[in-house]
Amino acid sequence: MSASETLAGLGIELPQVAAPVADYVPAIRSGHQIVTAGQLPFVNGELSATGHVGAEVSAGDATAQARLAALNAVAAAASVAGGVDAITRVVKLIVFVSSAPGFTGQAGVANGASALLGEIFGDAGRHARSAVGVAVLPLGSPVEVELTVEV
C-alpha cells in the first residue's frame, strides 16, 4: 500500500505546509534526501499548545504534539518530493522537547512522532532518532520536529 493510501486509510490528511516564522524554507532537497526545517505542532496555522513539558504541558499531551509536528514535517518533505508517495525512507528524526527542570521523558514524547512515521511508511518509516530536551522553543511550542527522508 502507498503512503497516500495508508494516510487515507488512517483518516489522516496532510496539512498545508506551515509558513516559515523566520528567514528559512520549510524543506530542501539535496540529492536523494530532503531535510525539513524544524516543524511545530501547528493546526490550521495556529500553534496547538504552548509551555514546558513536565510543567504546563503533560508528557501525554506533548506526545500528541510531537505527532502533529511530525505530520507537519511529512507535509513539508512531501511538498518538495512531489508528493508523499515519492518518499521512500525515513532516515533521521530529531525531536526537541521544551522541558521543565527535572523532566527526563524526552524519548517518550518523541515516540509520538516515531509512531506516526511507522504508521505511514511501515518498515521504511523506521529511523535513527534523537530526542533532545531544551529550555525553550520558538513561539513557546512544547515540541519541534526535524525530519530527513530519502526520495
Secondary structure by P-SEA (a helix, b strand, c coil): ccaaaaaaaaccccccccccccccccccccccccccccccccccccccccccccccccaaaaaaaaaaaaaaaaaaaaaaaccccccccccbbbbbbbcccccccccccaaaaaaaaaaacccccbbbbbbbbcccccccccbbbbbbbcc
